[in-house]
């Protein structure tokens, strides 16, 4: 899961998947490609499913430990992806 903390204190999470090629084009269009997947701590090419966000308050987030973090390059590209 990609976890994003909004300025209002809410948390948004997005599933991360390695499944892409077999998905319909409409679903592929909402997937953000993590270019620097290895640097982010992922084992293989991965995609953020931006079409399925989950939003909840910060108090409901349990500390589970992060696998990794997106690089600054991917963070910038993700913001651009959301604003197209």
C-alpha positions as CSV (number, residue, x, y, z in Angstrom):
1,X,0.0,0.0,0.0
2,X,1.1,3.5,-0.8
3,X,0.2,5.7,2.2
4,X,-0.3,9.5,1.8
5,X,-1.0,11.8,4.7
6,X,-3.3,14.7,3.7
7,X,-2.9,18.2,5.2
8,X,-6.2,17.8,7.0
9,X,-4.9,14.8,8.9
10,X,-6.7,12.1,6.9
11,X,-4.8,9.2,5.4
12,X,-5.2,8.0,1.9
13,X,-3.9,4.6,0.9
14,X,-3.6,3.1,-2.6
15,X,-3.0,-0.6,-3.4
16,X,0.3,-1.4,-5.1
17,X,0.4,-4.3,-7.6
18,X,2.8,-6.0,-9.9
19,X,-0.1,-7.1,-12.2
20,X,-0.4,-4.9,-15.2
21,X,-0.2,-6.5,-18.6
22,X,-3.3,-8.7,-18.2
23,X,-5.5,-5.8,-17.0
24,X,-7.9,-4.0,-19.4
25,X,-6.7,-0.7,-20.8
26,X,-9.2,1.2,-18.7
27,X,-7.7,-0.2,-15.5
28,X,-4.1,0.2,-16.9
29,X,-4.9,3.9,-17.4
30,X,-5.4,4.5,-13.7
31,X,-2.2,2.7,-12.7
32,X,0.9,4.8,-11.9
33,X,4.1,3.2,-12.9
34,X,6.7,3.2,-10.1
35,X,9.8,3.8,-12.1
36,X,12.3,3.6,-9.3
37,X,10.7,0.5,-7.8
38,X,14.0,-1.1,-6.5
39,X,15.0,2.2,-4.8
40,X,11.6,2.3,-3.2
41,X,12.2,-1.1,-1.6
42,X,10.0,-3.2,-3.9
43,X,11.1,-6.5,-5.4
44,X,9.9,-6.0,-9.0
45,X,8.2,-3.5,-11.3
46,X,5.1,-2.2,-9.5
47,X,2.1,0.0,-10.1
48,X,0.0,2.2,-7.8
49,X,-3.7,1.6,-8.4
50,X,-4.9,5.3,-8.2
51,X,-8.5,4.3,-8.9
52,X,-9.0,2.6,-5.6
53,X,-8.1,5.0,-2.7
54,X,-9.1,4.3,0.8
55,X,-9.5,7.3,3.1
56,X,-9.6,7.2,6.9
57,X,-8.5,9.3,9.9
58,X,-5.0,9.1,11.1
59,X,-6.1,7.6,14.5
60,X,-7.1,4.4,12.6
61,X,-3.7,3.9,11.1
62,X,-1.7,1.2,13.0
63,X,2.1,1.4,12.9
64,X,3.0,-1.5,10.6
65,X,6.4,-0.4,9.4
66,X,7.3,0.8,6.0
67,X,8.8,-1.4,3.3
68,X,10.2,1.6,1.5
69,X,9.5,5.1,0.1
70,X,9.0,6.5,-3.3
71,X,12.0,8.4,-4.7
72,X,11.6,12.2,-5.1
73,X,11.5,11.5,-8.9
74,X,8.5,9.2,-8.5
75,X,6.8,11.5,-6.0
76,X,6.9,14.3,-8.6
77,X,5.7,12.0,-11.4
78,X,2.8,10.8,-9.2
79,X,1.7,14.3,-8.5
80,X,1.8,15.0,-12.2
81,X,-0.2,11.8,-12.8
82,X,-3.0,13.0,-10.5
83,X,-3.1,16.5,-12.1
84,X,-3.5,15.4,-15.8
